[in-house]
Amino acid sequence: MLLRLFPAIFVCLSLRAETALVLPFFNHSKSANLDWVGESIAESIGDSLASERLLVLEREDRLEAYRRQSLRPGAELTHASIIKLGESLDASTVVYGAYELLPADPGSGPSKGSLRITARILDLKHTHQSGEFGELGALEDLGALQVHLGWQVLQSVSPKTAPSERDFVRARPAVRLDAVESYVRGLLSTTPEQRHHFFTQAARLDPHYSQPCFLLGKTYWGKKDYKVASSWFERVQRSDPHYLEAHYYLGLCRFHNGDLQGAEECFQLVVAVMPLNEVFNNLGVVQAQRNQNDAAATSFRKALEGDSADPDYHFNLGYILWRLGQYPAAAGSLRAALDRKPGDTEATAMLGRSLKGDGPRPGDPKEPHLRLKTTYEEAAYRQLQAELAK
């Protein structure tokens, strides 16, 4: 979206916008069975930062950088490799650390041992490294340890915007250890069947665990099973960094399921926080389906304000103006759609009707469908927003 609008500007800003890279924590225990814990800590810290609207590099970006530098995921990196990895991804901050499993304290009950996590924050922009900080507690309490460690990182990286520790922890109930393990093993799985198995198991073990619910929702969305996808998206918690994205896709699922009011509520919720072109467009489509034509025209205009190059936005606005009887304006929008997408037969037909002043009539053949968007560009929007706010 923003890249299409301002390609040169966006490239420059993407190189300067401050982003955090969170690496899997290194396993200093004697058990390779605990390798998944390092990935879990990284995921949790990354989610903690992203949920507070900080820019965090995606796991896929990090894996690609490992591949380019011939680094083995999960291997302990040298300080030089950490710096090189961060620089290759244009990160301004790198969070990394290690963990080890200590024997359980006598009298602590049937504990699997104590987990000691140590973390560091490397500020590449100012070439400064923090001192060590961390958490110590029972392995069974990994969920709570990760949440508190995430708050410590957030407090260090963005002290002016970080919520209080109490509010942060309250919004993120601790997740069961077996659910966390299943979720991370799903992330590390190499087949869709394995991922589905582990994510479903994680969500079943802890009904309040949001992250696997989002990924399961995306899986069923991809299969066009909108009913099942909706049930997963509805379980994504407000503290989850994918909360708005989940509601965007929930709105699309509800639209396909015929729940227009529910779809409109989803898009209104998202656009109030994240005024993306695609959300305004889809909101307009739902409003048009509900015969809220003036509101739909307003929504389509807002989508066009953000991206005037998209032919679908011009088509949708032209169509709704035609429905409102504003034929000259409708013709202008439909011409703009054809300028950007020659050969669009629906736009050509609607342009002909607009030029003739031939409006909707009872018994008309089926009108063309308004055009939905199915991509969600929050990361690009927030990156530009962060840079412009400097």
MIKOL-516584 format. One record per residue (C-alpha): residue number from 0; residue in three letters; x, z, y. Coordinates in steps of 0.05 Angstrom, whole numbers, plus 5000, padded with zeros to 4 digits. Layout:
i / aa / X / Z / Y
NUM / ALA / X / Z / Y $
...
//
This chain:
i / aa / X / Z / Y
0 / MET / 5000 / 5000 / 5000 $
1 / LEU / 5049 / 5024 / 5053 $
2 / LEU / 5104 / 4980 / 5024 $
3 / ARG / 5058 / 4919 / 5032 $
4 / LEU / 5044 / 4939 / 5103 $
5 / PHE / 5114 / 4956 / 5128 $
6 / PRO / 5164 / 4931 / 5076 $
7 / ALA / 5227 / 4936 / 5119 $
8 / ILE / 5207 / 5002 / 5151 $
9 / PHE / 5188 / 5032 / 5084 $
10 / VAL / 5254 / 5014 / 5051 $
11 / CYS / 5292 / 5048 / 5107 $
12 / LEU / 5248 / 5110 / 5105 $
13 / SER / 5250 / 5115 / 5030 $
14 / LEU / 5325 / 5121 / 5034 $
15 / ARG / 5321 / 5177 / 5085 $
16 / ALA / 5259 / 5216 / 5067 $
17 / GLU / 5278 / 5284 / 5038 $
18 / THR / 5263 / 5288 / 4964 $
19 / ALA / 5278 / 5338 / 4910 $
20 / LEU / 5307 / 5323 / 4841 $
21 / VAL / 5295 / 5376 / 4789 $
22 / LEU / 5340 / 5369 / 4727 $
23 / PRO / 5324 / 5397 / 4658 $
24 / PHE / 5357 / 5465 / 4653 $
25 / PHE / 5416 / 5468 / 4605 $
26 / ASN / 5409 / 5504 / 4539 $
27 / HIS / 5461 / 5559 / 4533 $
28 / SER / 5427 / 5591 / 4473 $
29 / LYS / 5451 / 5578 / 4402 $
30 / SER / 5386 / 5546 / 4381 $
31 / ALA / 5373 / 5471 / 4390 $
32 / ASN / 5301 / 5489 / 4374 $
33 / LEU / 5296 / 5514 / 4445 $
34 / ASP / 5319 / 5449 / 4478 $
35 / TRP / 5247 / 5437 / 4501 $
36 / VAL / 5250 / 5499 / 4545 $
37 / GLY / 5297 / 5464 / 4594 $
38 / GLU / 5248 / 5407 / 4604 $
39 / SER / 5192 / 5456 / 4612 $
40 / ILE / 5227 / 5494 / 4667 $
41 / ALA / 5242 / 5429 / 4704 $
42 / GLU / 5170 / 5406 / 4698 $
43 / SER / 5143 / 5472 / 4723 $
44 / ILE / 5190 / 5475 / 4783 $
45 / GLY / 5175 / 5403 / 4801 $
46 / ASP / 5100 / 5416 / 4797 $
47 / SER / 5108 / 5478 / 4841 $
48 / LEU / 5142 / 5437 / 4895 $
49 / ALA / 5096 / 5377 / 4889 $
50 / SER / 5033 / 5420 / 4891 $
51 / GLU / 5055 / 5444 / 4960 $
52 / ARG / 5062 / 5372 / 4983 $
53 / LEU / 5138 / 5368 / 4978 $
54 / LEU / 5167 / 5303 / 4953 $
55 / VAL / 5193 / 5307 / 4882 $
56 / LEU / 5224 / 5251 / 4842 $
57 / GLU / 5184 / 5232 / 4780 $
58 / ARG / 5210 / 5247 / 4710 $
59 / GLU / 5211 / 5172 / 4697 $
60 / ASP / 5258 / 5161 / 4757 $
61 / ARG / 5305 / 5214 / 4730 $
62 / LEU / 5306 / 5185 / 4660 $
63 / GLU / 5321 / 5116 / 4688 $
64 / ALA / 5379 / 5145 / 4728 $
65 / TYR / 5406 / 5178 / 4665 $
66 / ARG / 5402 / 5111 / 4630 $
67 / ARG / 5439 / 5074 / 4685 $
68 / GLN / 5495 / 5125 / 4685 $
69 / SER / 5498 / 5129 / 4609 $
70 / LEU / 5480 / 5203 / 4610 $
71 / ARG / 5446 / 5234 / 4550 $
72 / PRO / 5381 / 5270 / 4569 $
73 / GLY / 5388 / 5344 / 4553 $
74 / ALA / 5464 / 5344 / 4556 $
75 / GLU / 5497 / 5393 / 4603 $
76 / LEU / 5524 / 5356 / 4664 $
77 / THR / 5587 / 5369 / 4704 $
78 / HIS / 5580 / 5386 / 4777 $
79 / ALA / 5606 / 5317 / 4795 $
80 / SER / 5554 / 5284 / 4750 $
81 / ILE / 5498 / 5325 / 4782 $
82 / ILE / 5520 / 5302 / 4851 $
83 / LYS / 5526 / 5230 / 4829 $
84 / LEU / 5457 / 5232 / 4796 $
85 / GLY / 5425 / 5261 / 4859 $
86 / GLU / 5459 / 5210 / 4904 $
87 / SER / 5438 / 5152 / 4859 $
88 / LEU / 5365 / 5173 / 4869 $
89 / ASP / 5373 / 5186 / 4944 $
90 / ALA / 5353 / 5259 / 4933 $
91 / SER / 5367 / 5308 / 4988 $
92 / THR / 5361 / 5368 / 4942 $
93 / VAL / 5378 / 5378 / 4869 $
94 / VAL / 5352 / 5438 / 4830 $
95 / TYR / 5388 / 5454 / 4765 $
96 / GLY / 5407 / 5512 / 4721 $
97 / ALA / 5413 / 5541 / 4651 $
98 / TYR / 5379 / 5589 / 4604 $
99 / GLU / 5398 / 5632 / 4545 $
100 / LEU / 5361 / 5673 / 4494 $
101 / LEU / 5382 / 5746 / 4489 $
102 / PRO / 5363 / 5794 / 4433 $
103 / ALA / 5298 / 5830 / 4444 $
104 / ASP / 5303 / 5900 / 4472 $
105 / PRO / 5294 / 5955 / 4420 $
106 / GLY / 5223 / 5979 / 4421 $
107 / SER / 5196 / 5917 / 4455 $
108 / GLY / 5151 / 5899 / 4397 $
109 / PRO / 5150 / 5833 / 4359 $
110 / SER / 5185 / 5794 / 4414 $
111 / LYS / 5225 / 5731 / 4400 $
112 / GLY / 5277 / 5754 / 4450 $
113 / SER / 5290 / 5756 / 4524 $
114 / LEU / 5300 / 5692 / 4563 $
115 / ARG / 5349 / 5693 / 4620 $
116 / ILE / 5342 / 5634 / 4668 $
117 / THR / 5392 / 5621 / 4724 $
118 / ALA / 5382 / 5568 / 4777 $
119 / ARG / 5419 / 5536 / 4835 $
120 / ILE / 5398 / 5491 / 4891 $
121 / LEU / 5446 / 5437 / 4914 $
122 / ASP / 5434 / 5411 / 4985 $
123 / LEU / 5465 / 5342 / 4984 $
124 / LYS / 5447 / 5329 / 5056 $
125 / HIS / 5489 / 5387 / 5082 $
126 / THR / 5536 / 5391 / 5023 $
127 / HIS / 5517 / 5463 / 5009 $
128 / GLN / 5502 / 5499 / 4944 $
129 / SER / 5461 / 5562 / 4938 $
130 / GLY / 5481 / 5623 / 4900 $
131 / GLU / 5452 / 5636 / 4831 $
132 / PHE / 5382 / 5665 / 4825 $
133 / GLY / 5335 / 5669 / 4767 $
134 / GLU / 5288 / 5705 / 4721 $
135 / LEU / 5294 / 5751 / 4660 $
136 / GLY / 5236 / 5766 / 4613 $
137 / ALA / 5208 / 5758 / 4544 $
138 / LEU / 5208 / 5687 / 4517 $
139 / GLU / 5133 / 5696 / 4505 $
140 / ASP / 5125 / 5702 / 4581 $
141 / LEU / 5158 / 5635 / 4595 $
142 / GLY / 5096 / 5610 / 4632 $
143 / ALA / 5098 / 5668 / 4681 $
144 / LEU / 5174 / 5665 / 4688 $
145 / GLN / 5170 / 5591 / 4707 $
146 / VAL / 5116 / 5603 / 4759 $
147 / HIS / 5156 / 5657 / 4793 $
148 / LEU / 5220 / 5616 / 4790 $
149 / GLY / 5182 / 5557 / 4821 $
150 / TRP / 5161 / 5602 / 4879 $
151 / GLN / 5233 / 5624 / 4890 $
152 / VAL / 5255 / 5551 / 4893 $
153 / LEU / 5198 / 5533 / 4940 $
154 / GLN / 5214 / 5593 / 4985 $
155 / SER / 5287 / 5569 / 4989 $
156 / VAL / 5272 / 5496 / 5000 $
157 / SER / 5213 / 5503 / 5047 $
158 / PRO / 5208 / 5574 / 5073 $
159 / LYS / 5163 / 5556 / 5132 $
160 / THR / 5108 / 5525 / 5089 $
161 / ALA / 5113 / 5566 / 5025 $
162 / PRO / 5053 / 5610 / 5011 $
163 / SER / 5062 / 5684 / 4996 $
164 / GLU / 5087 / 5700 / 4927 $
165 / ARG / 5021 / 5735 / 4912 $
166 / ASP / 4978 / 5675 / 4931 $
167 / PHE / 5024 / 5626 / 4896 $
168 / VAL / 5023 / 5665 / 4830 $
169 / ARG / 4948 / 5679 / 4834 $
170 / ALA / 4934 / 5604 / 4838 $
171 / ARG / 4975 / 5591 / 4775 $
172 / PRO / 4953 / 5634 / 4716 $
173 / ALA / 5008 / 5641 / 4664 $
174 / VAL / 5002 / 5592 / 4606 $
175 / ARG / 5011 / 5612 / 4533 $
176 / LEU / 5079 / 5597 / 4504 $
177 / ASP / 5053 / 5555 / 4446 $
178 / ALA / 5012 / 5513 / 4495 $
179 / VAL / 5073 / 5502 / 4540 $
180 / GLU / 5115 / 5482 / 4480 $
181 / SER / 5062 / 5432 / 4455 $
182 / TYR / 5056 / 5401 / 4524 $
183 / VAL / 5131 / 5391 / 4532 $
184 / ARG / 5138 / 5365 / 4461 $
185 / GLY / 5085 / 5314 / 4481 $
186 / LEU / 5126 / 5293 / 4541 $
187 / LEU / 5187 / 5284 / 4496 $
188 / SER / 5148 / 5246 / 4443 $
189 / THR / 5164 / 5172 / 4432 $
190 / THR / 5096 / 5147 / 4409 $
191 / PRO / 5026 / 5149 / 4440 $
192 / GLU / 4998 / 5181 / 4377 $
193 / GLN / 5048 / 5239 / 4381 $
194 / ARG / 5036 / 5249 / 4455 $
195 / HIS / 4961 / 5251 / 4445 $
196 / HIS / 4968 / 5301 / 4388 $
197 / PHE / 5012 / 5349 / 4428 $
198 / PHE / 4973 / 5343 / 4493 $
199 / THR / 4907 / 5356 / 4458 $
200 / GLN / 4938 / 5415 / 4422 $
201 / ALA / 4964 / 5444 / 4487 $
202 / ALA / 4896 / 5437 / 4521 $
203 / ARG / 4862 / 5469 / 4461 $
204 / LEU / 4910 / 5528 / 4458 $
205 / ASP / 4901 / 5544 / 4532 $
206 / PRO / 4836 / 5517 / 4563 $
207 / HIS / 4862 / 5531 / 4634 $
208 / TYR / 4926 / 5490 / 4624 $
209 / SER / 4917 / 5433 / 4673 $
210 / GLN / 4976 / 5386 / 4662 $
211 / PRO / 4957 / 5360 / 4592 $
212 / CYS / 4886 / 5351 / 4616 $
213 / PHE / 4908 / 5303 / 4670 $
214 / LEU / 4951 / 5262 / 4622 $
215 / LEU / 4895 / 5260 / 4571 $
216 / GLY / 4847 / 5236 / 4625 $
217 / LYS / 4895 / 5180 / 4643 $
218 / THR / 4900 / 5161 / 4569 $
219 / TYR / 4825 / 5154 / 4561 $
220 / TRP / 4819 / 5120 / 4629 $
221 / GLY / 4867 / 5067 / 4602 $
222 / LYS / 4822 / 5058 / 4542 $
223 / LYS / 4761 / 5051 / 4587 $
224 / ASP / 4729 / 5111 / 4553 $
225 / TYR / 4702 / 5137 / 4619 $
226 / LYS / 4659 / 5192 / 4591 $
227 / VAL / 4716 / 5226 / 4554 $
228 / ALA / 4765 / 5213 / 4611 $
229 / SER / 4716 / 5248 / 4659 $
230 / SER / 4715 / 5310 / 4615 $
231 / TRP / 4791 / 5315 / 4619 $
232 / PHE / 4797 / 5300 / 4694 $
233 / GLU / 4745 / 5353 / 4709 $
234 / ARG / 4791 / 5406 / 4679 $
235 / VAL / 4850 / 5392 / 4727 $
236 / GLN / 4860 / 5454 / 4770 $
237 / ARG / 4866 / 5454 / 4846 $
238 / SER / 4938 / 5481 / 4842 $
239 / ASP / 4959 / 5421 / 4799 $
240 / PRO / 4999 / 5369 / 4839 $
241 / HIS / 4955 / 5315 / 4807 $
242 / TYR / 4890 / 5347 / 4831 $
243 / LEU / 4873 / 5293 / 4882 $
244 / GLU / 4894 / 5237 / 4836 $
245 / ALA / 4851 / 5266 / 4780 $
246 / HIS / 4791 / 5266 / 4827 $
247 / TYR / 4805 / 5195 / 4848 $
248 / TYR / 4801 / 5172 / 4775 $
249 / LEU / 4743 / 5220 / 4762 $
250 / GLY / 4706 / 5183 / 4818 $
251 / LEU / 4720 / 5117 / 4784 $
252 / CYS / 4697 / 5144 / 4717 $
253 / ARG / 4633 / 5171 / 4747 $
254 / PHE / 4621 / 5104 / 4780 $
255 / HIS / 4628 / 5068 / 4714 $
256 / ASN / 4583 / 5120 / 4681 $
257 / GLY / 4529 / 5108 / 4734 $
258 / ASP / 4537 / 5174 / 4770 $
259 / LEU / 4541 / 5147 / 4841 $
260 / GLN / 4530 / 5213 / 4877 $
261 / GLY / 4584 / 5246 / 4835 $
262 / ALA / 4631 / 5188 / 4848 $
263 / GLU / 4619 / 5192 / 4923 $
264 / GLU / 4633 / 5267 / 4923 $
265 / CYS / 4699 / 5255 / 4888 $
266 / PHE / 4722 / 5201 / 4937 $
267 / GLN / 4700 / 5243 / 4997 $
268 / LEU / 4740 / 5302 / 4970 $
269 / VAL / 4803 / 5259 / 4963 $
270 / VAL / 4798 / 5221 / 5028 $
271 / ALA / 4789 / 5286 / 5068 $
272 / VAL / 4860 / 5305 / 5048 $
273 / MET / 4893 / 5238 / 5031 $
274 / PRO / 4865 / 5181 / 5074 $
275 / LEU / 4889 / 5124 / 5029 $
276 / ASN / 4863 / 5053 / 5036 $
277 / GLU / 4841 / 5049 / 4964 $
278 / VAL / 4801 / 5113 / 4969 $
279 / PHE / 4764 / 5089 / 5032 $
280 / ASN / 4751 / 5023 / 4996 $
281 / ASN / 4722 / 5055 / 4934 $
282 / LEU / 4681 / 5103 / 4976 $
283 / GLY / 4652 / 5043 / 5012 $
284 / VAL / 4635 / 5010 / 4945 $
285 / VAL / 4597 / 5072 / 4923 $
286 / GLN / 4562 / 5078 / 4990 $
287 / ALA / 4541 / 5005 / 4985 $
288 / GLN / 4513 / 5016 / 4915 $
289 / ARG / 4472 / 5074 / 4944 $
290 / ASN / 4447 / 5028 / 5000 $
291 / GLN / 4486 / 5067 / 5053 $
292 / ASN / 4506 / 5002 / 5085 $
293 / ASP / 4528 / 5027 / 5153 $
294 / ALA / 4571 / 5081 / 5121 $
295 / ALA / 4600 / 5030 / 5073 $
296 / ALA / 4619 / 4984 / 5131 $
297 / THR / 4655 / 5042 / 5165 $
298 / SER / 4693 / 5058 / 5101 $
299 / PHE / 4714 / 4986 / 5090 $
300 / ARG / 4739 / 4981 / 5162 $
301 / LYS / 4781 / 5043 / 5151 $
302 / ALA / 4812 / 5012 / 5089 $
303 / LEU / 4828 / 4949 / 5130 $
304 / GLU / 4860 / 4991 / 5185 $
305 / GLY / 4911 / 5013 / 5134 $
306 / ASP / 4922 / 4946 / 5100 $
307 / SER / 4896 / 4883 / 5133 $
308 / ALA / 4932 / 4839 / 5082 $
309 / ASP / 4887 / 4857 / 5024 $
310 / PRO / 4835 / 4802 / 5011 $
311 / ASP / 4789 / 4850 / 4973 $
312 / TYR / 4780 / 4894 / 5034 $
313 / HIS / 4761 / 4834 / 5076 $
314 / PHE / 4713 / 4810 / 5022 $
315 / ASN / 4678 / 4877 / 5015 $
316 / LEU / 4670 / 4884 / 5091 $
317 / GLY / 4644 / 4813 / 5096 $
318 / TYR / 4594 / 4824 / 5041 $
319 / ILE / 4566 / 4888 / 5071 $
320 / LEU / 4562 / 4856 / 5141 $
321 / TRP / 4523 / 4798 / 5109 $
322 / ARG / 4476 / 4849 / 5077 $
323 / LEU / 4467 / 4881 / 5146 $
324 / GLY / 4450 / 4813 / 5176 $
325 / GLN / 4512 / 4810 / 5219 $
326 / TYR / 4527 / 4738 / 5198 $
327 / PRO / 4581 / 4716 / 5249 $
328 / ALA / 4621 / 4780 / 5235 $
329 / ALA / 4610 / 4771 / 5160 $
330 / ALA / 4635 / 4699 / 5164 $
331 / GLY / 4698 / 4723 / 5201 $
332 / SER / 4714 / 4774 / 5147 $
333 / LEU / 4701 / 4725 / 5090 $
334 / ARG / 4745 / 4673 / 5123 $
335 / ALA / 4800 / 4725 / 5127 $
336 / ALA / 4790 / 4739 / 5052 $
337 / LEU / 4798 / 4665 / 5037 $
338 / ASP / 4859 / 4659 / 5082 $
339 / ARG / 4892 / 4712 / 5038 $
340 / LYS / 4863 / 4688 / 4972 $
341 / PRO / 4847 / 4614 / 4972 $
342 / GLY / 4802 / 4593 / 4915 $
343 / ASP / 4760 / 4656 / 4916 $
344 / THR / 4694 / 4626 / 4894 $
345 / GLU / 4653 / 4687 / 4910 $
346 / ALA / 4681 / 4691 / 4980 $
347 / THR / 4668 / 4617 / 4989 $
348 / ALA / 4595 / 4624 / 4967 $
349 / MET / 4583 / 4684 / 5012 $
350 / LEU / 4616 / 4649 / 5071 $
351 / GLY / 4568 / 4591 / 5062 $
352 / ARG / 4508 / 4638 / 5063 $
353 / SER / 4535 / 4674 / 5124 $
354 / LEU / 4545 / 4609 / 5163 $
355 / LYS / 4473 / 4589 / 5147 $
356 / GLY / 4446 / 4657 / 5165 $
357 / ASP / 4419 / 4660 / 5094 $
358 / GLY / 4410 / 4734 / 5081 $
359 / PRO / 4387 / 4773 / 5020 $
360 / ARG / 4320 / 4753 / 4992 $
361 / PRO / 4277 / 4780 / 4935 $
362 / GLY / 4290 / 4741 / 4872 $
363 / ASP / 4361 / 4721 / 4892 $
364 / PRO / 4410 / 4708 / 4836 $
365 / LYS / 4454 / 4767 / 4820 $
366 / GLU / 4499 / 4783 / 4880 $
367 / PRO / 4574 / 4788 / 4869 $
368 / HIS / 4605 / 4855 / 4853 $
369 / LEU / 4641 / 4893 / 4907 $
370 / ARG / 4714 / 4902 / 4890 $
371 / LEU / 4742 / 4969 / 4868 $
372 / LYS / 4815 / 4990 / 4870 $
373 / THR / 4845 / 5026 / 4810 $
374 / THR / 4915 / 5042 / 4836 $
375 / TYR / 4931 / 5107 / 4872 $
376 / GLU / 4988 / 5108 / 4923 $
377 / GLU / 4993 / 5181 / 4944 $
378 / ALA / 5068 / 5186 / 4933 $
379 / ALA / 5084 / 5128 / 4981 $
380 / TYR / 5036 / 5156 / 5033 $
381 / ARG / 5066 / 5225 / 5031 $
382 / GLN / 5137 / 5198 / 5034 $
383 / LEU / 5122 / 5160 / 5098 $
384 / GLN / 5083 / 5220 / 5126 $
385 / ALA / 5142 / 5266 / 5113 $
386 / GLU / 5191 / 5220 / 5148 $
387 / LEU / 5146 / 5210 / 5209 $
388 / ALA / 5136 / 5285 / 5215 $
389 / LYS / 5210 / 5297 / 5227 $
//
